[in-house]
Amino acid sequence: MGEFNFYDIYIPTLLLQAILAYVLYRVLGPVWQFLIASGWVILPSLFNLCVYIMLVMLVHGIFLFFGI
């Protein structure tokens, strides 16, 4: 993986990816809440966890594609 050096503080790349995925999750949250509220999702907490993991994988793939 790697890390970023920010004024002699090493920040893991996966931490930045997880934070970016969380921001995306919060921005797209109303879409998930609409699906949950309308009855399309049976287990909301498991669904939310899976969506977040997919977003982390998506952000990680983008980081790998661009070589960051």
ABEGO torsion letter per residue (X at the ends): XEBBBBGGBBBBAAAAAAAAAAAAAAAAAAAAAAAAAAGABABAAAAAAAAAAAAAAAAAAAAAAAGX
